[in-house]
Amino acid sequence: MAGDRLLDARVEWHAPPTEPAGDPALLLTVTVAPGDGSAPTCRLLSAQGQGMLM
């Protein structure tokens, strides 16, 4: 959103590939400070490479 500040971004590996040529399961999260001054929030951007934008 306009005015939000990025405080932190993390990629976390949480499971190995299920098969030799498979991809590992990952979580991509960001912590933002809303421009309105309210408390920082953590947002999940992607889970297990599924590209779920929230």
PQR file of N, CA, C, O and H, with PARSE charges and radii, in Angstrom:
ATOM      1  N   MET A   1       0.846  -1.175   0.000 -0.4000 1.5000
ATOM      2  CA  MET A   1       0.000   0.000   0.000 -0.0000 2.0000
ATOM      3  C   MET A   1       0.898   1.246   0.000  0.5500 1.7000
ATOM      4  O   MET A   1       2.061   1.198   0.401 -0.5500 1.4000
ATOM      5  N   ALA A   2       0.348   2.306  -0.440 -0.4000 1.5000
ATOM      6  CA  ALA A   2       1.101   3.560  -0.470 -0.0000 2.0000
ATOM      7  C   ALA A   2       1.467   3.994   0.944  0.5500 1.7000
ATOM      8  O   ALA A   2       0.619   3.984   1.836 -0.5500 1.4000
ATOM      9  H   ALA A   2      -0.597   2.345  -0.766  0.4000 1.0000
ATOM     10  N   GLY A   3       2.690   4.364   1.149 -0.4000 1.5000
ATOM     11  CA  GLY A   3       3.147   4.831   2.447 -0.0000 2.0000
ATOM     12  C   GLY A   3       3.667   3.747   3.370  0.5500 1.7000
ATOM     13  O   GLY A   3       4.249   4.065   4.407 -0.5500 1.4000
ATOM     14  H   GLY A   3       3.380   4.372   0.425  0.4000 1.0000
ATOM     15  N   ASP A   4       3.477   2.467   3.031 -0.4000 1.5000
ATOM     16  CA  ASP A   4       3.991   1.370   3.859 -0.0000 2.0000
ATOM     17  C   ASP A   4       5.516   1.306   3.746  0.5500 1.7000
ATOM     18  O   ASP A   4       6.079   1.613   2.695 -0.5500 1.4000
ATOM     19  H   ASP A   4       3.003   2.209   2.189  0.4000 1.0000
ATOM     20  N   ARG A   5       6.181   0.905   4.835 -0.4000 1.5000
ATOM     21  CA  ARG A   5       7.640   0.743   4.836 -0.0000 2.0000
ATOM     22  C   ARG A   5       7.981  -0.721   5.069  0.5500 1.7000
ATOM     23  O   ARG A   5       7.433  -1.361   5.967 -0.5500 1.4000
ATOM     24  H   ARG A   5       5.723   0.656   5.688  0.4000 1.0000
ATOM     25  N   LEU A   6       8.882  -1.242   4.261 -0.4000 1.5000
ATOM     26  CA  LEU A   6       9.360  -2.611   4.418 -0.0000 2.0000
ATOM     27  C   LEU A   6      10.346  -2.651   5.580  0.5500 1.7000
ATOM     28  O   LEU A   6      11.345  -1.933   5.569 -0.5500 1.4000
ATOM     29  H   LEU A   6       9.327  -0.722   3.531  0.4000 1.0000
ATOM     30  N   LEU A   7      10.071  -3.487   6.583 -0.4000 1.5000
ATOM     31  CA  LEU A   7      10.953  -3.614   7.731 -0.0000 2.0000
ATOM     32  C   LEU A   7      11.847  -4.847   7.630  0.5500 1.7000
ATOM     33  O   LEU A   7      12.992  -4.828   8.080 -0.5500 1.4000
ATOM     34  H   LEU A   7       9.258  -4.070   6.592  0.4000 1.0000
ATOM     35  N   ASP A   8      11.316  -5.925   7.034 -0.4000 1.5000
ATOM     36  CA  ASP A   8      12.053  -7.188   6.993 -0.0000 2.0000
ATOM     37  C   ASP A   8      11.479  -8.063   5.879  0.5500 1.7000
ATOM     38  O   ASP A   8      10.280  -8.019   5.600 -0.5500 1.4000
ATOM     39  H   ASP A   8      10.385  -5.941   6.668  0.4000 1.0000
ATOM     40  N   ALA A   9      12.326  -8.841   5.259 -0.4000 1.5000
ATOM     41  CA  ALA A   9      11.884  -9.823   4.267 -0.0000 2.0000
ATOM     42  C   ALA A   9      12.651 -11.110   4.545  0.5500 1.7000
ATOM     43  O   ALA A   9      13.860 -11.073   4.773 -0.5500 1.4000
ATOM     44  H   ALA A   9      13.300  -8.877   5.485  0.4000 1.0000
ATOM     45  N   ARG A  10      11.962 -12.239   4.529 -0.4000 1.5000
ATOM     46  CA  ARG A  10      12.605 -13.517   4.841 -0.0000 2.0000
ATOM     47  C   ARG A  10      12.132 -14.615   3.897  0.5500 1.7000
ATOM     48  O   ARG A  10      10.963 -14.688   3.518 -0.5500 1.4000
ATOM     49  H   ARG A  10      10.980 -12.269   4.344  0.4000 1.0000
ATOM     50  N   VAL A  11      13.081 -15.457   3.537 -0.4000 1.5000
ATOM     51  CA  VAL A  11      12.766 -16.698   2.832 -0.0000 2.0000
ATOM     52  C   VAL A  11      13.178 -17.814   3.773  0.5500 1.7000
ATOM     53  O   VAL A  11      14.341 -17.902   4.168 -0.5500 1.4000
ATOM     54  H   VAL A  11      14.031 -15.397   3.845  0.4000 1.0000
ATOM     55  N   GLU A  12      12.238 -18.661   4.131 -0.4000 1.5000
ATOM     56  CA  GLU A  12      12.511 -19.739   5.074 -0.0000 2.0000
ATOM     57  C   GLU A  12      12.284 -21.088   4.408  0.5500 1.7000
ATOM     58  O   GLU A  12      11.229 -21.335   3.824 -0.5500 1.4000
ATOM     59  H   GLU A  12      11.294 -18.590   3.810  0.4000 1.0000
ATOM     60  N   TRP A  13      13.274 -21.947   4.501 -0.4000 1.5000
ATOM     61  CA  TRP A  13      13.182 -23.309   3.990 -0.0000 2.0000
ATOM     62  C   TRP A  13      12.554 -24.137   5.095  0.5500 1.7000
ATOM     63  O   TRP A  13      13.058 -24.144   6.218 -0.5500 1.4000
ATOM     64  H   TRP A  13      14.132 -21.747   4.975  0.4000 1.0000
ATOM     65  N   HIS A  14      11.448 -24.847   4.798 -0.4000 1.5000
ATOM     66  CA  HIS A  14      10.836 -25.623   5.874 -0.0000 2.0000
ATOM     67  C   HIS A  14      10.618 -27.091   5.540  0.5500 1.7000
ATOM     68  O   HIS A  14      10.112 -27.825   6.388 -0.5500 1.4000
ATOM     69  H   HIS A  14      11.038 -24.842   3.886  0.4000 1.0000
ATOM     70  N   ALA A  15      10.977 -27.556   4.340 -0.4000 1.5000
ATOM     71  CA  ALA A  15      10.885 -28.988   4.032 -0.0000 2.0000
ATOM     72  C   ALA A  15      11.754 -29.295   2.814  0.5500 1.7000
ATOM     73  O   ALA A  15      11.797 -28.509   1.868 -0.5500 1.4000
ATOM     74  H   ALA A  15      11.388 -26.959   3.651  0.4000 1.0000
ATOM     75  N   PRO A  16      12.439 -30.425   2.834 -0.5600 1.5000
ATOM     76  CA  PRO A  16      13.265 -30.810   1.688  0.2800 2.0000
ATOM     77  C   PRO A  16      12.376 -31.233   0.512  0.5500 1.7000
ATOM     78  O   PRO A  16      11.188 -31.497   0.697 -0.5500 1.4000
ATOM     79  N   PRO A  17      12.942 -31.296  -0.682 -0.5600 1.5000
ATOM     80  CA  PRO A  17      12.159 -31.773  -1.833  0.2800 2.0000
ATOM     81  C   PRO A  17      11.624 -33.177  -1.562  0.5500 1.7000
ATOM     82  O   PRO A  17      12.286 -33.984  -0.909 -0.5500 1.4000
ATOM     83  N   THR A  18      10.438 -33.460  -2.060 -0.4000 1.5000
ATOM     84  CA  THR A  18       9.841 -34.779  -1.865 -0.0000 2.0000
ATOM     85  C   THR A  18      10.403 -35.812  -2.827  0.5500 1.7000
ATOM     86  O   THR A  18      10.248 -37.013  -2.606 -0.5500 1.4000
ATOM     87  H   THR A  18       9.900 -32.805  -2.590  0.4000 1.0000
ATOM     88  N   GLU A  19      11.050 -35.361  -3.886 -0.4000 1.5000
ATOM     89  CA  GLU A  19      11.708 -36.252  -4.843 -0.0000 2.0000
ATOM     90  C   GLU A  19      13.012 -35.596  -5.291  0.5500 1.7000
ATOM     91  O   GLU A  19      13.159 -34.382  -5.150 -0.5500 1.4000
ATOM     92  H   GLU A  19      11.176 -34.385  -4.066  0.4000 1.0000
ATOM     93  N   PRO A  20      13.946 -36.353  -5.817 -0.5600 1.5000
ATOM     94  CA  PRO A  20      15.260 -35.808  -6.154  0.2800 2.0000
ATOM     95  C   PRO A  20      15.230 -34.572  -7.059  0.5500 1.7000
ATOM     96  O   PRO A  20      16.036 -33.662  -6.870 -0.5500 1.4000
ATOM     97  N   ALA A  21      14.330 -34.520  -8.025 -0.4000 1.5000
ATOM     98  CA  ALA A  21      14.271 -33.371  -8.934 -0.0000 2.0000
ATOM     99  C   ALA A  21      13.258 -32.320  -8.468  0.5500 1.7000
ATOM    100  O   ALA A  21      13.013 -31.340  -9.173 -0.5500 1.4000
ATOM    101  H   ALA A  21      13.674 -35.260  -8.179  0.4000 1.0000
ATOM    102  N   GLY A  22      12.674 -32.520  -7.291 -0.4000 1.5000
ATOM    103  CA  GLY A  22      11.634 -31.611  -6.799 -0.0000 2.0000
ATOM    104  C   GLY A  22      12.204 -30.343  -6.179  0.5500 1.7000
ATOM    105  O   GLY A  22      13.410 -30.222  -5.966 -0.5500 1.4000
ATOM    106  H   GLY A  22      12.873 -33.316  -6.719  0.4000 1.0000
ATOM    107  N   ASP A  23      11.325 -29.418  -5.901 -0.4000 1.5000
ATOM    108  CA  ASP A  23      11.691 -28.155  -5.264 -0.0000 2.0000
ATOM    109  C   ASP A  23      11.433 -28.238  -3.768  0.5500 1.7000
ATOM    110  O   ASP A  23      10.482 -28.894  -3.341 -0.5500 1.4000
ATOM    111  H   ASP A  23      10.345 -29.517  -6.074  0.4000 1.0000
ATOM    112  N   PRO A  24      12.269 -27.581  -2.961 -0.5600 1.5000
ATOM    113  CA  PRO A  24      12.009 -27.556  -1.515  0.2800 2.0000
ATOM    114  C   PRO A  24      10.791 -26.684  -1.224  0.5500 1.7000
ATOM    115  O   PRO A  24      10.403 -25.852  -2.045 -0.5500 1.4000
ATOM    116  N   ALA A  25      10.198 -26.878  -0.065 -0.4000 1.5000
ATOM    117  CA  ALA A  25       9.066 -26.057   0.366 -0.0000 2.0000
ATOM    118  C   ALA A  25       9.621 -24.808   1.039  0.5500 1.7000
ATOM    119  O   ALA A  25      10.430 -24.901   1.962 -0.5500 1.4000
ATOM    120  H   ALA A  25      10.512 -27.554   0.601  0.4000 1.0000
ATOM    121  N   LEU A  26       9.189 -23.653   0.581 -0.4000 1.5000
ATOM    122  CA  LEU A  26       9.691 -22.373   1.079 -0.0000 2.0000
ATOM    123  C   LEU A  26       8.534 -21.481   1.503  0.5500 1.7000
ATOM    124  O   LEU A  26       7.414 -21.615   1.009 -0.5500 1.4000
ATOM    125  H   LEU A  26       8.532 -23.577  -0.169  0.4000 1.0000
ATOM    126  N   LEU A  27       8.820 -20.567   2.429 -0.4000 1.5000
ATOM    127  CA  LEU A  27       7.887 -19.506   2.803 -0.0000 2.0000
ATOM    128  C   LEU A  27       8.580 -18.178   2.559  0.5500 1.7000
ATOM    129  O   LEU A  27       9.737 -18.008   2.942 -0.5500 1.4000
ATOM    130  H   LEU A  27       9.729 -20.458   2.831  0.4000 1.0000
ATOM    131  N   LEU A  28       7.898 -17.239   1.933 -0.4000 1.5000
ATOM    132  CA  LEU A  28       8.415 -15.883   1.740 -0.0000 2.0000
ATOM    133  C   LEU A  28       7.486 -14.950   2.492  0.5500 1.7000
ATOM    134  O   LEU A  28       6.305 -14.842   2.163 -0.5500 1.4000
ATOM    135  H   LEU A  28       6.958 -17.377   1.622  0.4000 1.0000
ATOM    136  N   THR A  29       8.018 -14.276   3.503 -0.4000 1.5000
ATOM    137  CA  THR A  29       7.219 -13.351   4.301 -0.0000 2.0000
ATOM    138  C   THR A  29       7.903 -11.990   4.357  0.5500 1.7000
ATOM    139  O   THR A  29       9.124 -11.889   4.241 -0.5500 1.4000
ATOM    140  H   THR A  29       8.978 -14.364   3.770  0.4000 1.0000
ATOM    141  N   VAL A  30       7.100 -10.951   4.536 -0.4000 1.5000
ATOM    142  CA  VAL A  30       7.630  -9.607   4.738 -0.0000 2.0000
ATOM    143  C   VAL A  30       6.940  -8.997   5.945  0.5500 1.7000
ATOM    144  O   VAL A  30       5.784  -9.304   6.234 -0.5500 1.4000
ATOM    145  H   VAL A  30       6.108 -11.033   4.630  0.4000 1.0000
ATOM    146  N   THR A  31       7.648  -8.143   6.639 -0.4000 1.5000
ATOM    147  CA  THR A  31       7.072  -7.373   7.734 -0.0000 2.0000
ATOM    148  C   THR A  31       7.044  -5.920   7.281  0.5500 1.7000
ATOM    149  O   THR A  31       8.067  -5.373   6.868 -0.5500 1.4000
ATOM    150  H   THR A  31       8.588  -7.893   6.404  0.4000 1.0000
ATOM    151  N   VAL A  32       5.884  -5.302   7.359 -0.4000 1.5000
ATOM    152  CA  VAL A  32       5.732  -3.925   6.914 -0.0000 2.0000
ATOM    153  C   VAL A  32       5.186  -3.055   8.033  0.5500 1.7000
ATOM    154  O   VAL A  32       4.444  -3.521   8.898 -0.5500 1.4000
ATOM    155  H   VAL A  32       5.053  -5.747   7.695  0.4000 1.0000
ATOM    156  N   ALA A  33       5.565  -1.786   8.001 -0.4000 1.5000
ATOM    157  CA  ALA A  33       5.007  -0.784   8.898 -0.0000 2.0000
ATOM    158  C   ALA A  33       4.000   0.014   8.079  0.5500 1.7000
ATOM    159  O   ALA A  33       4.395   0.735   7.163 -0.5500 1.4000
ATOM    160  H   ALA A  33       6.167  -1.408   7.298  0.4000 1.0000
ATOM    161  N   PRO A  34       2.713  -0.098   8.384 -0.5600 1.5000
ATOM    162  CA  PRO A  34       1.697   0.632   7.629  0.2800 2.0000
ATOM    163  C   PRO A  34       1.914   2.142   7.700  0.5500 1.7000
ATOM    164  O   PRO A  34       2.361   2.675   8.716 -0.5500 1.4000
ATOM    165  N   GLY A  35       1.593   2.809   6.613 -0.4000 1.5000
ATOM    166  CA  GLY A  35       1.766   4.256   6.534 -0.0000 2.0000
ATOM    167  C   GLY A  35       0.894   5.030   7.496  0.5500 1.7000
ATOM    168  O   GLY A  35       1.164   6.200   7.767 -0.5500 1.4000
ATOM    169  H   GLY A  35       1.231   2.376   5.788  0.4000 1.0000
ATOM    170  N   ASP A  36      -0.168   4.390   8.029 -0.4000 1.5000
ATOM    171  CA  ASP A  36      -1.070   5.089   8.947 -0.0000 2.0000
ATOM    172  C   ASP A  36      -0.570   5.087  10.391  0.5500 1.7000
ATOM    173  O   ASP A  36      -1.240   5.617  11.277 -0.5500 1.4000
ATOM    174  H   ASP A  36      -0.388   3.440   7.808  0.4000 1.0000
ATOM    175  N   GLY A  37       0.617   4.487  10.638 -0.4000 1.5000
ATOM    176  CA  GLY A  37       1.197   4.485  11.976 -0.0000 2.0000
ATOM    177  C   GLY A  37       0.751   3.325  12.855  0.5500 1.7000
ATOM    178  O   GLY A  37       1.176   3.239  14.007 -0.5500 1.4000
ATOM    179  H   GLY A  37       1.162   4.057   9.919  0.4000 1.0000
ATOM    180  N   SER A  38      -0.087   2.437  12.350 -0.4000 1.5000
ATOM    181  CA  SER A  38      -0.516   1.297  13.163 -0.0000 2.0000
ATOM    182  C   SER A  38       0.625   0.287  13.304  0.5500 1.7000
ATOM    183  O   SER A  38       1.683   0.450  12.698 -0.5500 1.4000
ATOM    184  H   SER A  38      -0.432   2.507  11.414  0.4000 1.0000
ATOM    185  N   ALA A  39       0.406  -0.737  14.092 -0.4000 1.5000
ATOM    186  CA  ALA A  39       1.442  -1.722  14.407 -0.0000 2.0000
ATOM    187  C   ALA A  39       1.927  -2.451  13.149  0.5500 1.7000
ATOM    188  O   ALA A  39       1.146  -2.702  12.231 -0.5500 1.4000
ATOM    189  H   ALA A  39      -0.454  -0.869  14.585  0.4000 1.0000
ATOM    190  N   PRO A  40       3.237  -2.793  13.113 -0.5600 1.5000
ATOM    191  CA  PRO A  40       3.768  -3.561  11.977  0.2800 2.0000
ATOM    192  C   PRO A  40       3.040  -4.894  11.829  0.5500 1.7000
ATOM    193  O   PRO A  40       2.599  -5.486  12.814 -0.5500 1.4000
ATOM    194  N   THR A  41       2.920  -5.350  10.597 -0.4000 1.5000
ATOM    195  CA  THR A  41       2.266  -6.618  10.306 -0.0000 2.0000
ATOM    196  C   THR A  41       3.180  -7.494   9.471  0.5500 1.7000
ATOM    197  O   THR A  41       4.040  -7.003   8.741 -0.5500 1.4000
ATOM    198  H   THR A  41       3.278  -4.869   9.797  0.4000 1.0000
ATOM    199  N   CYS A  42       2.981  -8.798   9.591 -0.4000 1.5000
ATOM    200  CA  CYS A  42       3.727  -9.771   8.804 -0.0000 2.0000
ATOM    201  C   CYS A  42       2.798 -10.299   7.728  0.5500 1.7000
ATOM    202  O   CYS A  42       1.666 -10.689   8.017 -0.5500 1.4000
ATOM    203  H   CYS A  42       2.282  -9.197  10.184  0.4000 1.0000
ATOM    204  N   ARG A  43       3.270 -10.315   6.479 -0.4000 1.5000
ATOM    205  CA  ARG A  43       2.439 -10.780   5.369 -0.0000 2.0000
ATOM    206  C   ARG A  43       3.110 -11.943   4.668  0.5500 1.7000
ATOM    207  O   ARG A  43       4.298 -11.885   4.349 -0.5500 1.4000
ATOM    208  H   ARG A  43       4.189  -9.998   6.244  0.4000 1.0000
ATOM    209  N   LEU A  44       2.357 -12.983   4.432 -0.4000 1.5000
ATOM    210  CA  LEU A  44       2.839 -14.142   3.690 -0.0000 2.0000
ATOM    211  C   LEU A  44       2.679 -13.842   2.205  0.5500 1.7000
ATOM    212  O   LEU A  44       1.569 -13.589   1.737 -0.5500 1.4000
ATOM    213  H   LEU A  44       1.392 -13.030   4.691  0.4000 1.0000
ATOM    214  N   LEU A  45       3.795 -13.868   1.456 -0.4000 1.5000
ATOM    215  CA  LEU A  45       3.725 -13.598   0.029 -0.0000 2.0000
ATOM    216  C   LEU A  45       3.688 -14.866  -0.802  0.5500 1.7000
ATOM    217  O   LEU A  45       3.055 -14.902  -1.857 -0.5500 1.4000
ATOM    218  H   LEU A  45       4.697 -14.073   1.836  0.4000 1.0000
ATOM    219  N   SER A  46       4.356 -15.896  -0.340 -0.4000 1.5000
ATOM    220  CA  SER A  46       4.402 -17.134  -1.115 -0.0000 2.0000
ATOM    221  C   SER A  46       4.598 -18.297  -0.172  0.5500 1.7000
ATOM    222  O   SER A  46       5.322 -18.192   0.818 -0.5500 1.4000
ATOM    223  H   SER A  46       4.871 -15.866   0.516  0.4000 1.0000
ATOM    224  N   ALA A  47       3.946 -19.416  -0.482 -0.4000 1.5000
ATOM    225  CA  ALA A  47       4.103 -20.626   0.310 -0.0000 2.0000
ATOM    226  C   ALA A  47       4.384 -21.788  -0.630  0.5500 1.7000
ATOM    227  O   ALA A  47       3.618 -22.047  -1.558 -0.5500 1.4000
ATOM    228  H   ALA A  47       3.358 -19.502  -1.286  0.4000 1.0000
ATOM    229  N   GLN A  48       5.461 -22.467  -0.389 -0.4000 1.5000
ATOM    230  CA  GLN A  48       5.845 -23.659  -1.140 -0.0000 2.0000
ATOM    231  C   GLN A  48       5.891 -23.404  -2.640  0.5500 1.7000
ATOM    232  O   GLN A  48       5.555 -24.285  -3.431 -0.5500 1.4000
ATOM    233  H   GLN A  48       6.083 -22.256   0.364  0.4000 1.0000
ATOM    234  N   GLY A  49       6.307 -22.200  -3.036 -0.4000 1.5000
ATOM    235  CA  GLY A  49       6.445 -21.898  -4.436 -0.0000 2.0000
ATOM    236  C   GLY A  49       5.132 -21.781  -5.192  0.5500 1.7000
ATOM    237  O   GLY A  49       5.124 -21.826  -6.422 -0.5500 1.4000
ATOM    238  H   GLY A  49       6.581 -21.485  -2.393  0.4000 1.0000
ATOM    239  N   GLN A  50       4.018 -21.633  -4.476 -0.4000 1.5000
ATOM    240  CA  GLN A  50       2.719 -21.570  -5.131 -0.0000 2.0000
ATOM    241  C   GLN A  50       2.364 -20.163  -5.601  0.5500 1.7000
ATOM    242  O   GLN A  50       1.383 -19.992  -6.324 -0.5500 1.4000
ATOM    243  H   GLN A  50       4.024 -21.597  -3.477  0.4000 1.0000
ATOM    244  N   GLY A  51       3.142 -19.146  -5.207 -0.4000 1.5000
ATOM    245  CA  GLY A  51       2.889 -17.792  -5.648 -0.0000 2.0000
ATOM    246  C   GLY A  51       1.577 -17.200  -5.145  0.5500 1.7000
ATOM    247  O   GLY A  51       0.904 -16.466  -5.869 -0.5500 1.4000
ATOM    248  H   GLY A  51       3.939 -19.285  -4.619  0.4000 1.0000
ATOM    249  N   MET A  52       1.217 -17.519  -3.911 -0.4000 1.5000
ATOM    250  CA  MET A  52      -0.027 -17.015  -3.347 -0.0000 2.0000
ATOM    251  C   MET A  52       0.196 -15.597  -2.826  0.5500 1.7000
ATOM    252  O   MET A  52       0.689 -15.423  -1.712 -0.5500 1.4000
ATOM    253  H   MET A  52       1.763 -18.115  -3.323  0.4000 1.0000
ATOM    254  N   LEU A  53      -0.150 -14.606  -3.596 -0.4000 1.5000
ATOM    255  CA  LEU A  53       0.008 -13.224  -3.138 -0.0000 2.0000
ATOM    256  C   LEU A  53      -1.176 -12.850  -2.273  0.5500 1.7000
ATOM    257  O   LEU A  53      -2.330 -13.038  -2.656 -0.5500 1.4000
ATOM    258  H   LEU A  53      -0.551 -14.747  -4.501  0.4000 1.0000
ATOM    259  N   MET A  54      -0.869 -12.311  -1.082 -0.4000 1.5000
ATOM    260  CA  MET A  54      -1.924 -11.956  -0.151 -0.0000 2.0000
ATOM    261  C   MET A  54      -1.753 -10.510   0.253  0.5500 1.7000
ATOM    262  O   MET A  54      -2.542  -9.992   1.043 -0.5500 1.4000
ATOM    263  H   MET A  54       0.068 -12.159  -0.770  0.4000 1.0000
TER
END
